[in-house]
Amino acid sequence: MPAKDSYLKAVLTLIAVLLGILALRPAMDSIVVKAQSDYSHLYIEPGTTMLRKPDGSRQVKGKVVIDLRSGEAWGFPTLSGAPYPVDPTTSQPPVSQAMYLGQFDFSSMKRAR
């Protein structure tokens, strides 16, 4: 009986060691995961709004996108209240071209003390 007991303890110890190695392996081989794309510096305003070019030459419904690095505001016409470009006159999906709207001066945001 003592031989069976020693064998059982050795097998259980081996199983515990191998399970420990499996559990600790992700901590040793950390894989860098990037959940965001290269466009993570962009903020896309929810919903649609009326976009107006600064020179007044165009006014259309669309989405506003803010570049958080530069403060530039861009509009992407959707031609409707839909959150994506829609053109009912063609069967091809439309591509919305960016329209420069202006810029936010983020450096001017200072707290008064």
PASEMI-347915 format. One record per residue: residue number from 0; residue in one letter; y, z, x of N, C-alpha, C in turn. Coordinates in nm, 2 decimals. Atoms other than C-alpha are relative to their C-alpha. Layout:
<recs>
REC   banu   drentor      n.y      n.z      n.x     ca.y     ca.z     ca.x      c.y      c.z      c.x
REC    NUM         A        Y        Z        X        Y        Z        X        Y        Z        X
...
</recs>
This chain:
<recs>
REC   banu   drentor      n.y      n.z      n.x     ca.y     ca.z     ca.x      c.y      c.z      c.x
REC      0         M    -0.12     0.00     0.08     0.00     0.00     0.00     0.13     0.00     0.08
REC      1         P    -0.13     0.00    -0.07     0.26     0.07     0.27     0.04    -0.14     0.05
REC      2         A    -0.03     0.13    -0.04     0.23    -0.29     0.39     0.07    -0.08    -0.11
REC      3         K    -0.06     0.07     0.12     0.31    -0.42     0.04     0.14     0.05    -0.02
REC      4         D    -0.13    -0.06     0.02     0.60    -0.18     0.02     0.10    -0.06     0.10
REC      5         S    -0.08     0.05    -0.10     0.74    -0.30     0.35     0.04    -0.15    -0.02
REC      6         Y    -0.02     0.14     0.03     0.69    -0.66     0.26     0.10    -0.02    -0.11
REC      7         L    -0.09     0.00     0.11     0.87    -0.61    -0.07     0.14     0.03     0.04
REC      8         K    -0.13    -0.04    -0.04     1.16    -0.44     0.09     0.06    -0.11     0.09
REC      9         A    -0.05     0.11    -0.08     1.19    -0.72     0.35     0.04    -0.12    -0.08
REC     10         V    -0.03     0.12     0.08     1.19    -0.99     0.09     0.13     0.03    -0.08
REC     11         L    -0.12    -0.03     0.07     1.45    -0.81    -0.12     0.12     0.01     0.09
REC     12         T    -0.11     0.00    -0.09     1.67    -0.75     0.18     0.04    -0.14     0.04
REC     13         L    -0.03     0.14    -0.04     1.64    -1.12     0.28     0.08    -0.06    -0.12
REC     14         I    -0.07     0.06     0.12     1.74    -1.22    -0.08     0.14     0.06    -0.01
REC     15         A    -0.14    -0.06     0.00     2.04    -0.98    -0.07     0.09    -0.06     0.10
REC     16         V    -0.08     0.06    -0.11     2.16    -1.11     0.26     0.03    -0.15    -0.03
REC     17         L    -0.03     0.15     0.03     2.13    -1.48     0.15     0.10    -0.01    -0.12
REC     18         L    -0.10     0.00     0.11     2.31    -1.40    -0.18     0.14     0.04     0.05
REC     19         G    -0.13    -0.04    -0.06     2.58    -1.23     0.02     0.07    -0.11     0.08
REC     20         I    -0.05     0.11    -0.07     2.62    -1.53     0.24     0.05    -0.11    -0.09
REC     21         L    -0.05     0.09     0.10     2.65    -1.75    -0.06     0.13     0.04    -0.07
REC     22         A    -0.12    -0.05     0.07     2.91    -1.53    -0.22     0.12     0.00     0.10
REC     23         L    -0.11    -0.01    -0.09     3.12    -1.50     0.10     0.04    -0.14     0.06
REC     24         R    -0.03     0.13    -0.06     3.10    -1.87     0.20     0.13    -0.06    -0.05
REC     25         P    -0.12     0.05     0.05     3.39    -1.98    -0.02     0.12     0.06     0.07
REC     26         A    -0.11    -0.07    -0.07     3.61    -1.72     0.15     0.01    -0.05     0.15
REC     27         M    -0.01     0.05    -0.14     3.52    -1.85     0.50     0.04    -0.14     0.01
REC     28         D    -0.04     0.14     0.00     3.55    -2.22     0.42     0.10    -0.02    -0.12
REC     29         S    -0.10     0.01     0.11     3.87    -2.21     0.21     0.04    -0.15     0.00
REC     30         I    -0.04     0.14     0.02     3.94    -2.56     0.07     0.14     0.01    -0.06
REC     31         V    -0.14     0.01     0.05     4.31    -2.64     0.01    -0.01    -0.09    -0.12
REC     32         V     0.00     0.08     0.13     4.35    -2.75    -0.35     0.15    -0.01    -0.04
REC     33         K    -0.13     0.02     0.05     4.67    -2.90    -0.47     0.00    -0.04    -0.14
REC     34         A     0.01     0.03     0.14     4.71    -2.88    -0.84     0.11    -0.09    -0.05
REC     35         Q    -0.11     0.08     0.04     5.04    -3.07    -0.85     0.01    -0.13     0.08
REC     36         S    -0.01     0.12    -0.07     5.12    -3.42    -0.75     0.12     0.00     0.09
REC     37         D    -0.11     0.01    -0.08     5.38    -3.55    -0.52     0.13     0.00    -0.07
REC     38         Y    -0.11     0.00     0.09     5.62    -3.55    -0.81     0.03     0.14    -0.06
REC     39         S    -0.02    -0.14     0.05     5.62    -3.17    -0.85     0.14     0.05     0.00
REC     40         H    -0.14    -0.04     0.00     5.99    -3.16    -0.78     0.08    -0.05    -0.12
REC     41         L    -0.07     0.06     0.11     6.07    -3.34    -1.10    -0.02     0.09    -0.13
REC     42         Y     0.01    -0.08     0.13     6.15    -3.15    -1.43     0.02    -0.11    -0.11
REC     43         I    -0.01     0.10     0.11     6.08    -3.36    -1.74     0.04     0.08    -0.13
REC     44         E    -0.05    -0.07     0.12     6.28    -3.23    -2.04    -0.09    -0.03    -0.12
REC     45         P     0.09     0.02     0.12     6.06    -3.18    -2.35     0.08    -0.08    -0.10
REC     46         G    -0.06     0.08     0.11     6.13    -3.41    -2.64     0.08    -0.12     0.05
REC     47         T    -0.08     0.11    -0.04     6.37    -3.70    -2.64     0.15     0.03    -0.04
REC     48         T    -0.14    -0.02     0.03     6.75    -3.72    -2.66     0.07    -0.13     0.01
REC     49         M    -0.07     0.12    -0.01     7.02    -3.98    -2.68     0.06    -0.01     0.15
REC     50         L    -0.04     0.02    -0.14     7.08    -4.12    -2.33     0.13    -0.09     0.00
REC     51         R    -0.13     0.08    -0.01     7.43    -4.26    -2.24     0.03    -0.02     0.15
REC     52         K    -0.03     0.03    -0.14     7.50    -4.44    -1.92     0.15     0.04     0.03
REC     53         P    -0.13    -0.05    -0.02     7.81    -4.30    -1.75     0.11    -0.10    -0.02
REC     54         D    -0.10     0.10     0.03     8.00    -4.63    -1.79     0.01    -0.03    -0.14
REC     55         G     0.00     0.03     0.14     7.93    -4.63    -2.16    -0.06    -0.13    -0.04
REC     56         S     0.06     0.13     0.03     7.75    -4.96    -2.14    -0.13     0.00    -0.08
REC     57         R     0.13    -0.01     0.07     7.43    -4.84    -2.29    -0.02     0.14    -0.06
REC     58         Q     0.03    -0.13     0.06     7.32    -4.57    -2.53    -0.14    -0.03    -0.07
REC     59         V     0.13     0.03     0.05     6.95    -4.54    -2.62    -0.08     0.14     0.00
REC     60         K     0.08    -0.12    -0.01     6.69    -4.27    -2.70    -0.09     0.00     0.12
REC     61         G     0.09     0.00    -0.11     6.48    -4.15    -2.42    -0.02     0.14     0.06
REC     62         K     0.04    -0.13    -0.06     6.35    -3.87    -2.19     0.10     0.02     0.12
REC     63         V    -0.08    -0.03    -0.12     6.56    -3.69    -1.93    -0.09     0.07     0.11
REC     64         V     0.07    -0.05    -0.11     6.42    -3.62    -1.59     0.10     0.05     0.11
REC     65         I    -0.08    -0.06    -0.10     6.58    -3.39    -1.33    -0.07     0.01     0.13
REC     66         D     0.06    -0.01    -0.13     6.51    -3.42    -0.96     0.05     0.14     0.05
REC     67         L    -0.04    -0.13    -0.04     6.51    -3.05    -0.86     0.04     0.02     0.14
REC     68         R    -0.05     0.00    -0.14     6.57    -3.13    -0.49     0.14    -0.04     0.01
REC     69         S    -0.13     0.05    -0.02     6.88    -3.33    -0.53     0.10     0.03    -0.12
REC     70         G    -0.08    -0.03     0.11     7.00    -3.23    -0.88     0.04    -0.13    -0.08
REC     71         E    -0.03     0.13     0.08     7.01    -3.60    -1.00    -0.07     0.00    -0.13
REC     72         A     0.05     0.02     0.14     6.96    -3.66    -1.37    -0.03    -0.14    -0.03
REC     73         W     0.04     0.14     0.03     6.77    -3.97    -1.47    -0.04    -0.01    -0.15
REC     74         G     0.05     0.02     0.14     6.70    -4.11    -1.82    -0.10    -0.11     0.00
REC     75         F     0.10     0.10     0.02     6.40    -4.31    -1.91    -0.01    -0.04    -0.15
REC     76         P     0.00     0.04     0.14     6.45    -4.50    -2.23    -0.14    -0.02    -0.06
REC     77         T     0.13     0.02     0.08     6.17    -4.48    -2.49     0.02    -0.09    -0.11
REC     78         L    -0.04     0.09     0.11     6.35    -4.69    -2.75    -0.03     0.05    -0.13
REC     79         S     0.03    -0.06     0.13     6.24    -4.45    -3.02    -0.01     0.15     0.03
REC     80         G     0.02    -0.14    -0.01     6.18    -4.08    -3.08    -0.13     0.04     0.06
REC     81         A     0.13    -0.02    -0.06     5.84    -4.11    -2.92     0.02     0.05     0.14
REC     82         P    -0.01    -0.06    -0.14     5.78    -3.92    -2.59    -0.04    -0.11     0.11
REC     83         Y     0.04     0.10    -0.09     5.67    -4.25    -2.43     0.07    -0.13    -0.04
REC     84         P    -0.07     0.13     0.04     5.82    -4.61    -2.42    -0.08    -0.07    -0.11
REC     85         V     0.06     0.07     0.11     5.76    -4.80    -2.74     0.08    -0.13    -0.02
REC     86         D    -0.07     0.13     0.04     5.84    -5.17    -2.81    -0.09    -0.07    -0.10
REC     87         P     0.08     0.05     0.11     5.71    -5.28    -3.15     0.00    -0.16     0.00
REC     88         T    -0.01     0.15     0.00     5.80    -5.65    -3.07    -0.10    -0.07     0.09
REC     89         T     0.09     0.06    -0.09     5.53    -5.70    -2.81    -0.13     0.09     0.00
REC     90         S     0.13    -0.07    -0.01     5.16    -5.61    -2.77    -0.02     0.06     0.14
REC     91         Q     0.01    -0.05    -0.14     5.21    -5.53    -2.40     0.07     0.14     0.00
REC     92         P    -0.06    -0.13    -0.02     5.28    -5.16    -2.31     0.13    -0.02     0.08
REC     93         P    -0.13     0.01    -0.08     5.65    -5.14    -2.20     0.00     0.10     0.12
REC     94         V    -0.03    -0.09    -0.12     5.76    -4.99    -1.87     0.15     0.04    -0.01
REC     95         S    -0.14    -0.05     0.01     6.07    -4.77    -1.89     0.06     0.01     0.14
REC     96         Q    -0.07     0.00    -0.12     6.31    -4.82    -1.60     0.10     0.12     0.00
REC     97         A    -0.09    -0.11    -0.01     6.51    -4.52    -1.47     0.15    -0.04    -0.01
REC     98         M    -0.15     0.02     0.02     6.88    -4.50    -1.57     0.07     0.12     0.05
REC     99         Y    -0.07    -0.12    -0.06     7.10    -4.28    -1.35     0.10     0.05    -0.10
REC    100         L    -0.09    -0.06     0.10     7.29    -4.03    -1.57     0.10     0.09     0.07
REC    101         G    -0.10    -0.09    -0.07     7.46    -3.80    -1.32    -0.07     0.10     0.09
REC    102         Q     0.06    -0.09    -0.10     7.40    -3.51    -1.09     0.05     0.15    -0.03
REC    103         F    -0.03    -0.14     0.01     7.39    -3.13    -1.11     0.03     0.05     0.14
REC    104         D    -0.04    -0.05    -0.13     7.56    -2.95    -0.82    -0.06     0.14     0.01
REC    105         F     0.07    -0.12     0.00     7.30    -2.68    -0.76     0.06     0.10     0.11
REC    106         S    -0.06    -0.09    -0.10     7.49    -2.55    -0.45     0.12     0.08    -0.06
REC    107         S    -0.12    -0.07     0.06     7.78    -2.44    -0.68    -0.05     0.12    -0.08
REC    108         M     0.05    -0.12     0.08     7.55    -2.18    -0.85     0.00     0.12     0.10
REC    109         K    -0.01    -0.12    -0.08     7.67    -1.86    -0.69     0.03     0.12    -0.09
REC    110         R    -0.02    -0.11     0.08     7.66    -1.52    -0.84     0.13     0.08     0.04
REC    111         A    -0.12    -0.08    -0.03     7.99    -1.33    -0.86    -0.03     0.14     0.01
REC    112         R     0.04    -0.14    -0.03     7.97    -0.98    -0.72     0.12     0.09    -0.03
</recs>
